[in-house]
Amino acid sequence: VCEHNGRLFVGGIQEDGVAMPNRIRWSHPLEPGDWRTDDYWDIEIGGGKITAIVSQTDRLLIFKSNAVFALYGSTLDDFELQTVSRSLSTVSPASVTQSESAVVFFSRAGGRSAIFALAPDTLDLLSEPIELALDQIQDTDRVFVDYVDRYLQVSVEWGYETAGATTDALLFVHNPEVGRGGSWSVQQPADGSF
């Protein structure tokens, strides 16, 4: 669910008890509680289902299981769907967040876990220094990505054994102001979970 161009959009919905995993719907302009029956679009390309939607400047980013699309326009008559990636996506709404300049998301593409920053004109890999650690994530459906102040925080269920003890959760923190491309640190909660 997100607001975009004065409308409320929802994606991957159920209607009358029927799953519509590829459908987006939108409200009337400036009327988030008012929905017209015909204001929807089924986005079948890209495979899988809609996993998240995010408003970014003049486009609505639609994450599917196997792709990312950008929807431009304000009505069904002038909507234009453009492919952003046919190899990246995100796993859930909790695994995508937004900064002032980019949409940041966790992706499990091609068998590798990574964190990307998608700006209107660029797509940057943020997680190269920690990719080997990210590949150890046990449950990629439970990755939480968010910003606190100016720090990107990625909470993961770890389940990785080190020195005879199993860590249940880790928090990776990215500081964009240290070095070129920022720096990563890792924290482990005292009780092993968040």
ZAKESE-163591 format. One line per field, with one value per residue: residue in three letters; x, y, z of N, C-alpha, C, O, CB in turn; residue number from 1; chain. Coordinates in pm, whole numbers. Glycine has a CB too. Example, Ala and Ser with C-alpha at 12.3 -4.5 7.8 and 13.67 -1.06 7.14 Angstrom:
// ZAKESE-163591
type	c(ALA, SER)
n_x	c(1319, 1285)
n_y	c(-569, -225)
n_z	c(780, 708)
ca_x	c(1230, 1367)
ca_y	c(-450, -106)
ca_z	c(780, 714)
c_x	c(1320, 1290)
c_y	c(-330, 3)
c_z	c(780, 787)
o_x	c(1424, 1341)
o_y	c(-332, 114)
o_z	c(846, 804)
cb_x	c(1131, 1408)
cb_y	c(-447, -60)
cb_z	c(905, 572)
seq	c(1, 2)
mol	c(A, A)
END
This chain:
// ZAKESE-163591
type	c(VAL, CYS, GLU, HIS, ASN, GLY, ARG, LEU, PHE, VAL, GLY, GLY, ILE, GLN, GLU, ASP, GLY, VAL, ALA, MET, PRO, ASN, ARG, ILE, ARG, TRP, SER, HIS, PRO, LEU, GLU, PRO, GLY, ASP, TRP, ARG, THR, ASP, ASP, TYR, TRP, ASP, ILE, GLU, ILE, GLY, GLY, GLY, LYS, ILE, THR, ALA, ILE, VAL, SER, GLN, THR, ASP, ARG, LEU, LEU, ILE, PHE, LYS, SER, ASN, ALA, VAL, PHE, ALA, LEU, TYR, GLY, SER, THR, LEU, ASP, ASP, PHE, GLU, LEU, GLN, THR, VAL, SER, ARG, SER, LEU, SER, THR, VAL, SER, PRO, ALA, SER, VAL, THR, GLN, SER, GLU, SER, ALA, VAL, VAL, PHE, PHE, SER, ARG, ALA, GLY, GLY, ARG, SER, ALA, ILE, PHE, ALA, LEU, ALA, PRO, ASP, THR, LEU, ASP, LEU, LEU, SER, GLU, PRO, ILE, GLU, LEU, ALA, LEU, ASP, GLN, ILE, GLN, ASP, THR, ASP, ARG, VAL, PHE, VAL, ASP, TYR, VAL, ASP, ARG, TYR, LEU, GLN, VAL, SER, VAL, GLU, TRP, GLY, TYR, GLU, THR, ALA, GLY, ALA, THR, THR, ASP, ALA, LEU, LEU, PHE, VAL, HIS, ASN, PRO, GLU, VAL, GLY, ARG, GLY, GLY, SER, TRP, SER, VAL, GLN, GLN, PRO, ALA, ASP, GLY, SER, PHE)
n_x	c(85, 60, 88, 57, 97, -129, -315, -428, -259, -276, -135, -107, -345, -653, -974, -1309, -1254, -1084, -757, -554, -275, -122, -236, -286, -454, -621, -719, -966, -850, -712, -895, -878, -1046, -1229, -1314, -1317, -1481, -1361, -1097, -823, -531, -401, -91, 73, 316, 660, 643, 566, 448, 317, 527, 591, 516, 622, 629, 813, 936, 813, 714, 569, 707, 700, 745, 802, 800, 1008, 1104, 1132, 930, 846, 585, 442, 247, -98, -356, -546, -565, -333, -124, 202, 408, 730, 1020, 1240, 1416, 1480, 1588, 1614, 1446, 1231, 1160, 944, 716, 845, 1113, 1203, 1281, 1292, 1507, 1612, 1708, 1693, 1537, 1575, 1652, 1631, 1745, 1713, 1844, 1935, 2033, 2200, 2230, 2164, 2188, 2039, 2043, 1812, 1793, 1632, 1779, 1982, 2116, 2251, 2477, 2489, 2581, 2820, 3057, 2953, 2838, 2903, 2836, 2562, 2473, 2449, 2208, 1929, 1645, 1512, 1271, 1227, 1362, 1438, 1436, 1531, 1549, 1709, 1751, 2015, 2109, 2121, 1952, 1963, 1796, 1832, 1745, 1970, 2100, 2348, 2629, 2889, 3191, 3080, 2836, 2503, 2383, 2088, 1987, 2096, 2204, 2276, 2440, 2454, 2657, 2645, 2824, 3087, 3398, 3443, 3149, 3037, 3023, 2997, 2868, 2821, 2580, 2488, 2204, 2161, 1991, 1971, 1771, 1543)
n_y	c(-117, 220, 580, 764, 1013, 1151, 954, 652, 352, -2, -329, -671, -819, -933, -1007, -1034, -1275, -1399, -1451, -1205, -1181, -1032, -787, -436, -171, 148, 449, 716, 1045, 1219, 1106, 872, 675, 614, 412, 306, 55, -27, 62, -71, -275, -558, -692, -901, -966, -1046, -1250, -1450, -1284, -967, -815, -584, -230, 98, 449, 667, 966, 1059, 812, 488, 229, -111, -404, -736, -1095, -1173, -951, -591, -312, 11, 231, 483, 784, 892, 797, 511, 542, 680, 539, 403, 131, 47, -156, -203, -390, -727, -917, -862, -816, -786, -933, -881, -624, -533, -554, -342, 2, 365, 636, 984, 1000, 754, 432, 163, -180, -528, -807, -1131, -1242, -1455, -1650, -1521, -1305, -960, -601, -324, 11, 207, 472, 747, 750, 564, 244, 101, -124, -186, -363, -507, -539, -702, -926, -1205, -1261, -1201, -1405, -1612, -1595, -1740, -1733, -1577, -1453, -1308, -1057, -737, -404, -73, 283, 463, 766, 870, 627, 314, 24, -322, -593, -931, -1280, -1500, -1757, -1882, -2070, -1995, -2040, -2248, -2150, -2047, -1780, -1598, -1365, -1081, -742, -543, -244, 39, 309, 588, 798, 741, 681, 578, 517, 442, 262, -60, -201, -451, -572, -758, -856, -868, -1071, -1235, -1202, -986)
n_z	c(0, -86, -119, -414, -651, -551, -516, -356, -373, -405, -400, -515, -414, -251, -371, -304, -175, -352, -459, -603, -715, -896, -933, -932, -767, -753, -585, -612, -710, -439, -269, -71, 33, -160, -417, -751, -941, -1184, -1171, -1191, -1261, -1406, -1382, -1551, -1670, -1601, -1423, -1128, -832, -713, -486, -349, -346, -426, -409, -610, -690, -996, -1057, -998, -833, -894, -746, -829, -796, -964, -1099, -1156, -1205, -1345, -1314, -1495, -1526, -1472, -1496, -1608, -1882, -1958, -1846, -1840, -1852, -1761, -1783, -1517, -1409, -1498, -1346, -1079, -762, -476, -154, 17, 143, 372, 317, 171, 147, 174, 103, 101, -156, -290, -351, -147, -140, -47, -224, -358, -588, -853, -682, -504, -225, -188, -147, -286, -417, -565, -760, -939, -1183, -1160, -1056, -785, -630, -294, -106, -147, 23, 227, 118, 131, 392, 385, 222, 398, 522, 674, 646, 396, 361, 583, 608, 706, 612, 670, 729, 984, 1117, 926, 865, 710, 794, 822, 915, 990, 1002, 1124, 1205, 1191, 1268, 1487, 1652, 1806, 1897, 1815, 1631, 1636, 1517, 1331, 1291, 1031, 964, 765, 705, 523, 511, 561, 426, 78, -77, 162, 481, 642, 941, 1195, 1422, 1708, 1878, 2236, 2338, 2122, 1933, 1750)
ca_x	c(0, 134, 28, 134, 25, -257, -403, -382, -240, -255, -90, -109, -462, -763, -1105, -1417, -1193, -1001, -624, -516, -136, -61, -325, -279, -576, -596, -837, -988, -752, -734, -1007, -824, -1150, -1324, -1256, -1404, -1471, -1274, -964, -723, -451, -334, 42, 108, 455, 756, 628, 546, 343, 362, 578, 595, 502, 682, 625, 942, 921, 698, 684, 535, 787, 625, 835, 740, 891, 1121, 1128, 1093, 875, 811, 459, 433, 115, -190, -481, -530, -550, -197, -23, 308, 487, 865, 1099, 1359, 1505, 1420, 1662, 1609, 1317, 1241, 1080, 823, 718, 939, 1251, 1227, 1263, 1323, 1582, 1582, 1755, 1683, 1463, 1675, 1581, 1701, 1709, 1773, 1845, 2040, 2089, 2285, 2160, 2229, 2110, 2054, 1984, 1755, 1760, 1562, 1863, 2091, 2096, 2381, 2493, 2542, 2620, 2934, 3145, 2891, 2760, 2925, 2756, 2420, 2442, 2425, 2074, 1850, 1508, 1514, 1140, 1224, 1466, 1374, 1523, 1473, 1640, 1697, 1833, 2072, 2172, 2044, 1960, 1913, 1782, 1818, 1756, 2102, 2108, 2481, 2704, 3026, 3252, 2993, 2709, 2421, 2327, 1955, 1959, 2202, 2165, 2379, 2415, 2533, 2678, 2684, 2917, 3222, 3469, 3377, 3039, 2989, 3082, 2902, 2901, 2725, 2548, 2412, 2128, 2203, 1910, 1977, 1663, 1489)
ca_y	c(0, 347, 697, 805, 1111, 1188, 837, 539, 232, -129, -431, -808, -809, -1030, -947, -1131, -1402, -1453, -1389, -1134, -1150, -944, -673, -310, -90, 284, 525, 845, 1145, 1284, 1037, 737, 580, 604, 323, 271, -87, -53, 120, -172, -324, -685, -690, -1042, -984, -1047, -1372, -1441, -1198, -837, -829, -451, -112, 216, 570, 735, 1084, 1054, 674, 390, 109, -233, -518, -866, -1202, -1190, -831, -460, -227, 148, 274, 628, 830, 915, 724, 392, 585, 724, 459, 340, 40, 27, -253, -156, -507, -859, -1013, -823, -792, -788, -1044, -837, -480, -504, -559, -225, 129, 480, 750, 1106, 992, 623, 322, 61, -307, -655, -893, -1265, -1270, -1543, -1729, -1439, -1200, -831, -482, -229, 144, 242, 614, 762, 725, 469, 128, 76, -232, -132, -466, -588, -580, -799, -1025, -1340, -1273, -1203, -1536, -1705, -1572, -1862, -1710, -1451, -1389, -1229, -954, -608, -295, 55, 391, 532, 884, 855, 495, 204, -90, -446, -695, -1063, -1400, -1546, -1901, -1923, -2113, -1949, -2075, -2336, -2086, -2007, -1645, -1598, -1245, -981, -613, -479, -99, 106, 452, 637, 910, 694, 624, 584, 422, 411, 147, -148, -260, -553, -577, -875, -822, -946, -1190, -1315, -1177, -850)
ca_z	c(0, -82, -183, -532, -735, -491, -509, -276, -455, -336, -494, -465, -326, -259, -398, -284, -135, -460, -464, -725, -680, -996, -953, -857, -766, -707, -544, -680, -665, -310, -202, -47, 69, -270, -518, -863, -974, -1299, -1154, -1157, -1372, -1379, -1441, -1561, -1711, -1491, -1343, -984, -777, -664, -350, -285, -432, -362, -489, -623, -776, -1085, -1094, -896, -851, -867, -730, -843, -752, -1056, -1179, -1103, -1310, -1310, -1374, -1514, -1566, -1361, -1517, -1692, -2021, -1991, -1777, -1918, -1768, -1811, -1708, -1448, -1403, -1515, -1264, -939, -701, -331, -104, 87, 169, 481, 269, 86, 217, 90, 157, 25, -293, -354, -290, -111, -124, -40, -336, -358, -731, -902, -574, -419, -151, -206, -117, -395, -407, -695, -776, -1066, -1301, -1134, -971, -723, -535, -169, -10, -188, 133, 319, 43, 181, 514, 347, 165, 509, 578, 675, 601, 321, 370, 706, 603, 729, 568, 707, 764, 1111, 1088, 792, 862, 658, 884, 763, 1019, 928, 1083, 1085, 1217, 1147, 1385, 1501, 1781, 1883, 1936, 1701, 1637, 1579, 1438, 1320, 1235, 951, 960, 662, 725, 391, 520, 592, 312, -54, -82, 296, 550, 709, 1070, 1230, 1564, 1750, 1999, 2351, 2356, 2001, 1838, 1749)
c_x	c(89, 53, 119, 46, -115, -357, -344, -376, -223, -214, -90, -223, -551, -892, -1211, -1361, -1104, -868, -600, -371, -67, -140, -284, -414, -540, -728, -857, -882, -799, -852, -963, -928, -1250, -1259, -1359, -1379, -1368, -1132, -866, -646, -384, -201, 96, 255, 545, 743, 601, 431, 403, 404, 586, 568, 553, 672, 764, 929, 796, 660, 649, 618, 705, 725, 753, 841, 1017, 1156, 1088, 1046, 850, 686, 456, 289, 24, -325, -454, -507, -408, -88, 75, 394, 622, 938, 1220, 1462, 1424, 1492, 1659, 1464, 1337, 1141, 950, 827, 817, 1083, 1283, 1199, 1306, 1403, 1541, 1613, 1730, 1586, 1566, 1600, 1677, 1652, 1781, 1772, 1962, 2108, 2181, 2200, 2237, 2133, 2144, 1989, 1941, 1714, 1689, 1647, 1971, 2043, 2233, 2374, 2557, 2614, 2742, 3025, 3086, 2815, 2781, 2845, 2607, 2380, 2415, 2287, 1992, 1711, 1501, 1377, 1129, 1345, 1394, 1475, 1456, 1584, 1606, 1799, 1886, 2139, 2075, 2062, 1892, 1914, 1756, 1815, 1880, 2112, 2241, 2565, 2848, 3074, 3156, 2861, 2634, 2363, 2192, 1926, 2081, 2142, 2286, 2343, 2510, 2536, 2727, 2792, 3060, 3283, 3395, 3270, 2987, 3060, 2973, 2956, 2792, 2706, 2467, 2337, 2166, 2122, 1900, 1865, 1615, 1342)
c_y	c(123, 456, 734, 896, 1141, 1075, 734, 418, 112, -231, -568, -829, -932, -953, -1055, -1270, -1466, -1378, -1329, -1089, -1054, -816, -554, -240, 48, 354, 645, 943, 1214, 1226, 893, 634, 554, 529, 294, 127, -115, 3, 16, -210, -453, -686, -833, -1062, -985, -1168, -1346, -1350, -1063, -856, -697, -345, 8, 334, 635, 843, 1069, 912, 590, 266, -12, -348, -646, -971, -1210, -1066, -706, -376, -88, 185, 426, 662, 842, 847, 603, 430, 627, 649, 401, 259, 17, -73, -184, -268, -634, -963, -980, -812, -777, -890, -1003, -686, -442, -501, -448, -100, 242, 583, 873, 1088, 859, 532, 211, -69, -425, -742, -1027, -1313, -1362, -1624, -1651, -1333, -1069, -719, -378, -96, 185, 388, 630, 728, 620, 353, 90, -41, -174, -237, -549, -628, -687, -910, -1167, -1363, -1282, -1338, -1641, -1689, -1699, -1842, -1575, -1384, -1300, -1136, -821, -497, -164, 156, 442, 644, 868, 718, 390, 85, -210, -552, -829, -1171, -1472, -1697, -1958, -1956, -2062, -1982, -2156, -2276, -2041, -1868, -1645, -1479, -1154, -854, -556, -332, -36, 255, 509, 745, 870, 631, 645, 477, 381, 292, 69, -189, -362, -553, -702, -839, -919, -1074, -1276, -1292, -1034, -853)
c_z	c(0, -151, -300, -617, -683, -483, -414, -369, -362, -441, -431, -368, -335, -283, -389, -255, -240, -463, -602, -708, -776, -1019, -868, -873, -716, -678, -635, -629, -536, -233, -172, -7, -42, -386, -626, -903, -1083, -1285, -1102, -1283, -1328, -1455, -1441, -1600, -1588, -1401, -1197, -946, -738, -518, -276, -390, -354, -459, -491, -730, -862, -1126, -972, -926, -807, -865, -743, -801, -837, -1135, -1102, -1222, -1254, -1387, -1376, -1556, -1446, -1376, -1605, -1838, -2056, -1914, -1879, -1824, -1834, -1722, -1647, -1442, -1423, -1430, -1115, -892, -552, -279, -36, 104, 280, 435, 170, 167, 125, 168, 78, -123, -363, -279, -269, -83, -117, -155, -321, -503, -768, -792, -481, -351, -166, -169, -223, -359, -548, -692, -911, -1189, -1280, -1047, -917, -627, -409, -85, -48, -71, 226, 248, 93, 309, 479, 288, 273, 572, 564, 615, 529, 318, 494, 713, 613, 700, 604, 731, 902, 1105, 946, 775, 809, 752, 819, 871, 952, 1034, 1034, 1088, 1175, 1269, 1379, 1642, 1869, 1927, 1811, 1727, 1568, 1489, 1439, 1260, 1163, 939, 859, 691, 593, 394, 551, 468, 181, -58, 54, 357, 621, 844, 1101, 1381, 1590, 1877, 2113, 2368, 2230, 1904, 1851, 1782)
o_x	c(185, -37, 241, -67, -209, -473, -222, -473, -164, -254, -75, -198, -528, -915, -1203, -1413, -1055, -866, -623, -346, 38, -114, -251, -479, -441, -832, -776, -831, -913, -904, -1007, -899, -1346, -1162, -1474, -1264, -1296, -1053, -832, -689, -319, -200, 156, 313, 509, 825, 612, 331, 525, 327, 587, 593, 530, 703, 824, 912, 685, 582, 692, 603, 647, 782, 650, 957, 1123, 1233, 1022, 1113, 835, 680, 465, 219, 61, -401, -349, -438, -366, 28, 38, 447, 629, 920, 1294, 1580, 1313, 1464, 1698, 1372, 1450, 1049, 856, 931, 867, 1169, 1380, 1106, 1352, 1372, 1448, 1552, 1744, 1556, 1634, 1500, 1787, 1532, 1896, 1708, 2073, 2224, 2234, 2107, 2360, 2011, 2261, 1893, 2024, 1614, 1685, 1593, 2046, 1943, 2322, 2278, 2667, 2699, 2766, 3068, 3160, 2737, 2686, 2793, 2535, 2266, 2364, 2253, 1985, 1665, 1485, 1366, 1032, 1421, 1301, 1584, 1339, 1700, 1489, 1919, 1806, 2216, 1961, 2175, 1780, 2020, 1667, 1875, 1893, 2132, 2247, 2572, 2919, 3004, 3151, 2781, 2696, 2303, 2182, 1847, 2158, 2042, 2388, 2229, 2632, 2432, 2840, 2845, 3146, 3227, 3297, 3299, 2901, 3145, 2869, 3076, 2685, 2801, 2387, 2398, 2199, 2178, 1830, 1862, 1643, 1278)
o_y	c(130, 428, 736, 860, 1155, 1097, 730, 384, 123, -221, -582, -856, -1023, -848, -1156, -1371, -1577, -1255, -1393, -970, -999, -744, -567, -249, 65, 324, 672, 927, 1261, 1290, 800, 514, 479, 575, 261, 81, -214, -9, 14, -184, -457, -681, -878, -1165, -930, -1187, -1233, -1339, -1048, -906, -695, -366, 21, 320, 655, 812, 1066, 893, 617, 204, -14, -385, -663, -939, -1249, -1075, -712, -370, -69, 173, 491, 578, 807, 840, 596, 358, 611, 691, 357, 312, -27, -73, -115, -246, -647, -1083, -1064, -800, -756, -929, -1082, -624, -330, -450, -459, -97, 219, 613, 869, 1154, 851, 553, 170, -70, -422, -749, -1032, -1412, -1346, -1662, -1709, -1278, -1068, -739, -347, -91, 195, 425, 535, 681, 590, 363, 52, -57, -119, -204, -653, -744, -754, -981, -1244, -1472, -1362, -1380, -1748, -1761, -1759, -1928, -1471, -1269, -1226, -1136, -793, -495, -143, 119, 461, 620, 855, 698, 379, 50, -200, -597, -840, -1158, -1502, -1760, -2071, -1877, -2082, -1955, -2136, -2346, -2003, -1843, -1688, -1490, -1150, -858, -526, -298, -56, 321, 482, 781, 956, 537, 720, 359, 293, 230, 125, -209, -361, -535, -745, -796, -1035, -1176, -1377, -1357, -968, -748)
o_z	c(78, -231, -287, -650, -761, -447, -394, -436, -255, -557, -310, -250, -415, -223, -459, -304, -219, -468, -705, -688, -741, -1116, -750, -977, -645, -736, -723, -519, -527, -141, -240, -13, -23, -446, -597, -900, -1077, -1378, -984, -1395, -1223, -1578, -1344, -1566, -1483, -1311, -1149, -1017, -731, -437, -152, -509, -234, -577, -386, -848, -810, -1219, -860, -1032, -699, -967, -678, -773, -786, -1232, -999, -1325, -1133, -1509, -1271, -1613, -1333, -1280, -1670, -1910, -2171, -1915, -1987, -1726, -1949, -1600, -1717, -1467, -1371, -1440, -1034, -973, -507, -351, -31, 81, 281, 507, 94, 247, 14, 283, -2, -207, -485, -162, -363, -13, -172, -181, -277, -537, -717, -805, -386, -411, -159, -162, -247, -282, -638, -631, -989, -1290, -1373, -976, -993, -552, -415, -2, 13, -67, 298, 311, 98, 331, 538, 303, 242, 666, 457, 540, 593, 275, 508, 810, 537, 755, 573, 752, 936, 1090, 853, 681, 855, 787, 769, 914, 866, 1141, 915, 984, 1127, 1363, 1280, 1739, 1990, 1988, 1712, 1831, 1454, 1395, 1535, 1188, 1226, 907, 866, 702, 554, 289, 567, 412, 174, -44, 62, 294, 657, 860, 1041, 1457, 1507, 1974, 2089, 2410, 2229, 1799, 1951, 1787)
cb_x	c(-97, 274, 11, 182, 16, -316, -426, -478, -117, -384, 49, 24, -542, -772, -1108, -1508, -1300, -1074, -513, -613, -58, -45, -469, -159, -687, -515, -824, -1134, -729, -755, -1137, -720, -1223, -1371, -1206, -1381, -1606, -1336, -968, -789, -346, -424, 139, 19, 498, 741, 752, 670, 276, 250, 716, 732, 353, 832, 519, 1057, 1047, 727, 803, 380, 920, 511, 910, 690, 819, 1092, 1052, 1212, 744, 929, 335, 536, 54, -211, -591, -652, -644, -185, -90, 393, 412, 943, 1143, 1325, 1581, 1422, 1805, 1682, 1216, 1216, 1161, 810, 579, 924, 1278, 1138, 1344, 1195, 1738, 1661, 1898, 1820, 1340, 1761, 1483, 1679, 1744, 1694, 1854, 2143, 2164, 2398, 2145, 2277, 2140, 1995, 2085, 1635, 1891, 1512, 1928, 2208, 2029, 2430, 2578, 2429, 2508, 3014, 3180, 2797, 2796, 3074, 2782, 2390, 2556, 2531, 2003, 1838, 1409, 1563, 1031, 1219, 1553, 1321, 1552, 1384, 1634, 1721, 1952, 2174, 2221, 2086, 1895, 2000, 1668, 1932, 1628, 2206, 2002, 2548, 2702, 3039, 3294, 3064, 2735, 2307, 2423, 1854, 1835, 2321, 2113, 2394, 2434, 2475, 2780, 2563, 2869, 3221, 3491, 3480, 3082, 2841, 3192, 2874, 2913, 2771, 2473, 2504, 1975, 2194, 1773, 1980, 1546, 1510)
cb_y	c(0, 332, 817, 680, 1059, 1298, 776, 513, 247, -175, -398, -843, -686, -1117, -876, -1136, -1497, -1442, -1492, -1011, -1275, -1017, -712, -218, -154, 362, 571, 900, 1250, 1432, 1039, 744, 629, 745, 191, 367, -140, 5, 240, -297, -219, -807, -593, -1110, -873, -924, -1456, -1395, -1265, -727, -893, -426, -92, 189, 669, 634, 1103, 1134, 612, 358, 117, -257, -513, -891, -1334, -1300, -839, -390, -287, 246, 216, 678, 736, 1060, 815, 301, 699, 871, 345, 447, -94, 160, -369, -106, -512, -901, -1018, -690, -906, -646, -1124, -907, -432, -606, -693, -230, 132, 542, 726, 1224, 1020, 556, 274, 104, -327, -726, -827, -1366, -1139, -1463, -1843, -1372, -1237, -814, -428, -285, 249, 150, 706, 902, 852, 539, 8, 201, -349, -72, -556, -514, -461, -726, -1018, -1364, -1153, -1092, -1582, -1686, -1453, -1913, -1714, -1475, -1494, -1321, -964, -597, -304, 40, 506, 434, 899, 966, 456, 168, -57, -489, -658, -1089, -1491, -1485, -1963, -1813, -2266, -1797, -1947, -2382, -1964, -2109, -1541, -1603, -1171, -1033, -515, -547, -34, 79, 481, 690, 1005, 594, 478, 564, 303, 385, 192, -272, -151, -692, -451, -999, -828, -863, -1152, -1455, -1274, -783)
cb_z	c(122, -148, -82, -614, -877, -567, -650, -153, -550, -258, -546, -399, -359, -129, -537, -407, -99, -597, -430, -754, -674, -1126, -921, -907, -677, -811, -397, -654, -775, -330, -292, 60, 190, -316, -453, -982, -1017, -1421, -1059, -1092, -1420, -1420, -1363, -1662, -1810, -1410, -1356, -918, -654, -677, -353, -215, -479, -322, -435, -659, -866, -1208, -1167, -892, -770, -975, -593, -989, -757, -1149, -1313, -1026, -1366, -1342, -1296, -1621, -1669, -1344, -1580, -1679, -2049, -1963, -1696, -1996, -1746, -1819, -1799, -1305, -1268, -1663, -1310, -917, -733, -271, -9, 225, 207, 591, 205, -43, 350, 36, 150, 81, -296, -361, -381, 12, -239, 97, -471, -263, -811, -973, -631, -502, -1, -352, 28, -525, -345, -730, -769, -1078, -1344, -1066, -1048, -650, -594, -88, 11, -291, 215, 413, -102, 206, 609, 247, 77, 614, 507, 815, 720, 180, 372, 831, 471, 875, 415, 833, 659, 1235, 1192, 764, 1002, 513, 1021, 639, 1119, 828, 1073, 1174, 1136, 1061, 1396, 1473, 1855, 2001, 2031, 1675, 1572, 1687, 1493, 1233, 1345, 810, 1102, 520, 842, 321, 624, 710, 333, -171, -156, 292, 650, 623, 1184, 1181, 1609, 1772, 1972, 2475, 2401, 2036, 1859, 1612)
seq	c(1, 2, 3, 4, 5, 6, 7, 8, 9, 10, 11, 12, 13, 14, 15, 16, 17, 18, 19, 20, 21, 22, 23, 24, 25, 26, 27, 28, 29, 30, 31, 32, 33, 34, 35, 36, 37, 38, 39, 40, 41, 42, 43, 44, 45, 46, 47, 48, 49, 50, 51, 52, 53, 54, 55, 56, 57, 58, 59, 60, 61, 62, 63, 64, 65, 66, 67, 68, 69, 70, 71, 72, 73, 74, 75, 76, 77, 78, 79, 80, 81, 82, 83, 84, 85, 86, 87, 88, 89, 90, 91, 92, 93, 94, 95, 96, 97, 98, 99, 100, 101, 102, 103, 104, 105, 106, 107, 108, 109, 110, 111, 112, 113, 114, 115, 116, 117, 118, 119, 120, 121, 122, 123, 124, 125, 126, 127, 128, 129, 130, 131, 132, 133, 134, 135, 136, 137, 138, 139, 140, 141, 142, 143, 144, 145, 146, 147, 148, 149, 150, 151, 152, 153, 154, 155, 156, 157, 158, 159, 160, 161, 162, 163, 164, 165, 166, 167, 168, 169, 170, 171, 172, 173, 174, 175, 176, 177, 178, 179, 180, 181, 182, 183, 184, 185, 186, 187, 188, 189, 190, 191, 192, 193, 194)
mol	c(A, A, A, A, A, A, A, A, A, A, A, A, A, A, A, A, A, A, A, A, A, A, A, A, A, A, A, A, A, A, A, A, A, A, A, A, A, A, A, A, A, A, A, A, A, A, A, A, A, A, A, A, A, A, A, A, A, A, A, A, A, A, A, A, A, A, A, A, A, A, A, A, A, A, A, A, A, A, A, A, A, A, A, A, A, A, A, A, A, A, A, A, A, A, A, A, A, A, A, A, A, A, A, A, A, A, A, A, A, A, A, A, A, A, A, A, A, A, A, A, A, A, A, A, A, A, A, A, A, A, A, A, A, A, A, A, A, A, A, A, A, A, A, A, A, A, A, A, A, A, A, A, A, A, A, A, A, A, A, A, A, A, A, A, A, A, A, A, A, A, A, A, A, A, A, A, A, A, A, A, A, A, A, A, A, A, A, A, A, A, A, A, A, A)
END
